[in-house]
Amino acid sequence: MASGAPAGDWTAPETTLAMLISVYGDPSKLGGTKPLADKTRRQHPAVVAVAHAIGRTQDAVVMKVMNLRSTLTKGARGLPHAAKLERTTVDRQDGRKCPLA
């Protein structure tokens, strides 16, 4: 699938990749995805890599990270519309040091 193409519903492996950004990256440091004056974008390298690897836009990856962040912080931070997959992913990782374990 081409990078940035719409991909439909998120899969568990894709959500786990976003979870890695939530756990190991600082979501408050994710760059904006709006083009700057010079037409470039300053986005976190992990967001760029995951978006390219799974064929989603950088915006979609940031939104997923923020949904996961909301679940991780019990609504204190992030976006308030987490789906069942985000809650399941967070619950599955509860108590593990690495989301891949």
C-alpha positions as MATLAB code, in Angstrom:
seq = 'MASGAPAGDWTAPETTLAMLISVYGDPSKLGGTKPLADKTRRQHPAVVAVAHAIGRTQDAVVMKVMNLRSTLTKGARGLPHAAKLERTTVDRQDGRKCPLA';
ca = [
       0.000    0.000    0.000;
       1.364    3.432   -0.857;
       2.354    5.707    1.998;
      -0.447    8.088    2.873;
      -3.164    6.047    1.172;
      -6.372    5.475    3.133;
      -6.175    2.067    4.728;
      -9.504    1.486    6.467;
      -9.708    0.173   10.016;
      -6.545   -0.056   12.045;
      -5.168   -3.515   12.760;
      -3.730   -4.702   16.075;
      -0.118   -4.656   14.746;
      -0.556   -1.092   13.429;
      -1.993    0.007   16.769;
       0.935   -1.639   18.569;
       3.334    0.447   16.468;
       1.451    3.589   17.479;
       1.603    2.357   21.081;
       5.399    2.246   20.816;
       5.370    5.947   19.953;
       3.036    6.603   22.899;
       5.255    4.699   25.323;
       8.754    5.564   24.110;
       8.183    8.916   22.433;
       6.885   12.023   24.113;
       3.483   12.677   22.525;
       3.689   16.323   23.570;
       6.755   16.627   21.320;
       5.054   15.376   18.171;
       5.449   17.983   15.494;
       2.605   19.529   13.612;
       1.698   18.146   10.245;
       0.741   21.452    8.648;
       3.226   22.545    5.999;
       5.586   25.314    7.084;
       6.287   28.401    4.980;
       9.001   26.496    3.097;
       6.489   23.670    2.353;
       8.324   21.194    4.619;
       6.890   19.437    7.635;
       8.500   18.958   11.012;
       7.150   15.709   12.355;
       8.602   13.260   14.861;
      10.800   10.750   12.985;
       8.940    7.813   14.569;
       5.631    9.137   13.213;
       7.134    9.526    9.755;
       8.579    5.994    9.852;
       5.389    4.324   11.125;
       3.196    6.222    8.639;
       5.435    5.134    5.785;
       5.665    1.523    7.015;
       1.916    0.985    7.400;
       0.693    3.155    4.526;
      -1.139    5.763    6.571;
      -0.819    9.510    6.755;
       1.241   11.158    9.463;
      -1.965   12.813   10.680;
      -3.606    9.397   11.111;
      -0.659    8.099   13.138;
      -0.673   11.182   15.398;
      -4.428   10.796   15.961;
      -3.952    7.124   16.896;
      -1.124    8.042   19.289;
      -3.357   10.654   20.914;
      -6.235    8.174   21.242;
      -3.824    5.749   22.923;
      -2.528    8.555   25.123;
      -6.075    9.244   26.280;
      -6.493    5.589   27.209;
      -3.099    5.460   28.940;
      -3.840    8.584   31.011;
      -7.482    7.683   31.683;
      -8.636   10.733   29.732;
      -6.276   13.279   31.286;
      -4.364   13.784   28.009;
      -4.908   12.981   24.352;
      -8.090   12.670   22.320;
     -11.297   11.490   23.984;
     -12.555    9.096   21.297;
     -10.502    5.951   21.815;
     -11.854    2.870   20.082;
     -12.127   -0.623   21.504;
      -8.853   -1.589   19.785;
      -6.957    1.178   21.613;
      -8.398    0.102   24.969;
      -7.606   -3.548   24.213;
      -4.053   -2.675   23.170;
      -3.454   -0.682   26.364;
      -5.012   -3.410   28.521;
      -2.870   -6.063   26.822;
       0.270   -4.069   27.619;
      -0.655   -3.284   31.215;
       2.320   -4.065   33.413;
       4.714   -4.851   30.572;
       7.773   -2.747   30.027;
       7.684   -3.192   26.257;
       4.547   -3.171   24.088;
       6.084   -5.921   21.968;
       6.476   -8.330   24.899;
];
